[in-house]
Amino acid sequence: MLSCFKVADYFIWLANETGSFISNLKLQKLVYYAQAWHLALHHDPLFPEDFQAWIHGPVIPALYQKYKHFGWQPILEDVNPELPKEVQVFLDEVAQEYFACDAYELEQMTHVEVPWNLARGYIPSDAPSNEIIKKEWMKEYYGSRVEEKD
């Protein structure tokens, strides 16, 4: 199984290739959607790490820590993702759907979707939380969206 860092490398590489802006916030959401849709379509996780329901949406703390020194600036790192072909094809599809969105749009999208809200429970929207967004919630929610499209 991959790690979230390998998936993140792909999106950073894509930003470098296309001259796009990718912040830590945007990176977190792209990696989240990759995991969510992999669970929905393939019924198993793309990587083992869990997301937490932070104020600004789903976050993997270790991934956040790796890039937090960039702050709100673009992540400028030279990466060379080495991924199995089928994973790259899958991530290309995720990128087609979400890569053009800015970080704020992606954050707002996650805030109206069930998995983040379930993990947040009834705490105020501006209150910190480290509650886990369960993979099962992601699989069910995005899986139901696959069925709607069919």
C-alpha positions as CSV (number, residue, x, y, z in Angstrom):
1,M,0.0,0.0,0.0
2,L,1.1,3.6,-0.7
3,S,1.5,6.3,1.9
4,C,-0.2,9.6,1.9
5,F,3.2,11.2,1.2
6,K,3.5,9.4,-2.2
7,V,0.0,10.6,-3.1
8,A,1.0,14.1,-2.0
9,D,4.1,13.9,-4.1
10,Y,2.0,13.3,-7.2
11,F,-0.1,16.5,-6.6
12,I,3.0,18.6,-5.9
13,W,4.6,17.2,-9.1
14,L,1.5,18.1,-11.0
15,A,1.5,21.6,-9.6
16,N,5.2,21.9,-10.7
17,E,4.4,20.6,-14.2
18,T,1.5,22.9,-14.8
19,G,2.8,26.0,-13.0
20,S,-0.1,25.8,-10.5
21,F,-0.3,27.0,-7.0
22,I,-0.6,24.3,-4.4
23,S,-0.6,25.2,-0.7
24,N,-0.6,22.8,2.2
25,L,-4.4,23.4,2.5
26,K,-5.1,22.5,-1.1
27,L,-2.7,19.5,-0.9
28,Q,-4.6,18.1,2.1
29,K,-7.9,18.4,0.3
30,L,-6.6,16.8,-2.9
31,V,-5.1,13.9,-0.9
32,Y,-8.5,13.6,1.0
33,Y,-10.5,13.4,-2.3
34,A,-8.1,10.8,-3.6
35,Q,-8.6,8.6,-0.6
36,A,-12.4,9.2,-0.6
37,W,-12.9,8.2,-4.2
38,H,-10.5,5.3,-3.9
39,L,-12.6,4.0,-1.0
40,A,-15.8,4.6,-3.0
41,L,-14.7,3.0,-6.3
42,H,-12.3,0.3,-5.2
43,H,-13.7,-0.4,-1.7
44,D,-10.2,-0.2,0.0
45,P,-8.0,2.6,1.1
46,L,-5.3,4.1,-1.1
47,F,-3.1,4.6,1.9
48,P,-3.4,3.8,5.7
49,E,-3.2,7.2,7.3
50,D,-6.3,8.8,8.8
51,F,-7.7,12.3,8.3
52,Q,-8.7,14.4,11.2
53,A,-11.6,16.9,11.1
54,W,-9.7,20.2,11.5
55,I,-11.3,23.6,11.3
56,H,-10.3,24.1,7.7
57,G,-11.3,20.6,6.6
58,P,-9.8,17.1,6.5
59,V,-6.1,17.0,7.5
60,I,-3.5,14.2,8.0
61,P,-1.4,15.7,10.8
62,A,1.9,14.2,9.7
63,L,1.5,15.4,6.1
64,Y,0.5,18.9,7.5
65,Q,3.7,18.9,9.6
66,K,5.9,18.1,6.7
67,Y,4.8,21.2,4.7
68,K,3.7,23.6,7.4
69,H,6.9,25.7,7.0
70,F,5.4,26.9,3.7
71,G,2.5,28.5,5.5
72,W,0.0,29.7,3.0
73,Q,2.6,30.0,0.3
74,P,2.9,27.4,-2.5
75,I,4.8,24.2,-1.8
76,L,8.0,24.5,-3.7
77,E,9.6,21.1,-3.6
78,D,11.2,19.0,-6.3
79,V,9.4,15.6,-6.2
80,N,9.4,12.6,-8.5
81,P,6.4,10.4,-7.7
82,E,7.0,6.8,-8.4
83,L,3.5,5.2,-8.5
84,P,2.1,2.1,-10.1
85,K,0.5,2.9,-13.4
86,E,-3.1,2.2,-12.2
87,V,-2.6,4.6,-9.3
88,Q,-1.3,7.3,-11.5
89,V,-4.3,6.9,-13.9
90,F,-6.6,7.1,-10.8
91,L,-4.9,10.2,-9.5
92,D,-5.1,11.8,-12.9
93,E,-8.9,11.3,-12.8
94,V,-9.0,12.9,-9.3
95,A,-6.9,15.8,-10.6
96,Q,-9.3,16.3,-13.5
97,E,-12.1,16.8,-11.1
98,Y,-10.5,18.8,-8.3
99,F,-7.1,20.3,-9.3
100,A,-8.5,23.5,-10.9
101,C,-10.3,24.3,-7.6
102,D,-8.5,26.6,-5.2
103,A,-7.9,25.7,-1.6
104,Y,-10.9,27.7,-0.3
105,E,-13.3,26.0,-2.7
106,L,-12.0,22.6,-1.7
107,E,-12.3,23.5,2.0
108,Q,-15.9,24.7,1.5
109,M,-16.8,21.5,-0.4
110,T,-15.6,19.3,2.4
111,H,-17.5,21.4,5.0
112,V,-20.9,20.5,3.4
113,E,-20.1,16.8,3.0
114,V,-21.1,14.2,5.5
115,P,-17.8,12.6,6.6
116,W,-16.2,15.8,7.9
117,N,-19.4,16.8,9.6
118,L,-19.9,13.4,11.3
119,A,-16.4,13.7,12.7
120,R,-17.0,17.2,13.9
121,G,-20.2,16.3,15.6
122,Y,-21.8,19.3,17.4
123,I,-18.7,21.3,18.1
124,P,-18.6,24.9,16.7
125,S,-17.2,25.4,13.2
126,D,-14.3,27.4,14.6
127,A,-13.4,25.0,17.4
128,P,-10.3,22.8,17.0
129,S,-10.8,19.1,16.6
130,N,-8.6,16.1,16.1
131,E,-11.5,13.6,15.6
132,I,-10.8,11.0,13.0
133,I,-12.9,11.0,9.8
134,K,-13.6,7.3,9.6
135,K,-12.8,5.6,6.3
136,E,-16.1,3.8,6.5
137,W,-18.0,7.1,6.5
138,M,-15.9,8.2,3.5
139,K,-16.6,4.9,1.7
140,E,-20.3,5.1,2.3
141,Y,-20.8,8.8,1.5
142,Y,-18.7,8.9,-1.7
143,G,-19.9,5.4,-2.7
144,S,-23.5,6.7,-2.6
145,R,-22.4,9.6,-4.9
146,V,-21.0,7.0,-7.4
147,E,-24.4,5.3,-7.5
148,E,-26.1,8.7,-8.1
149,K,-23.8,9.3,-11.2
150,D,-24.6,5.9,-12.7
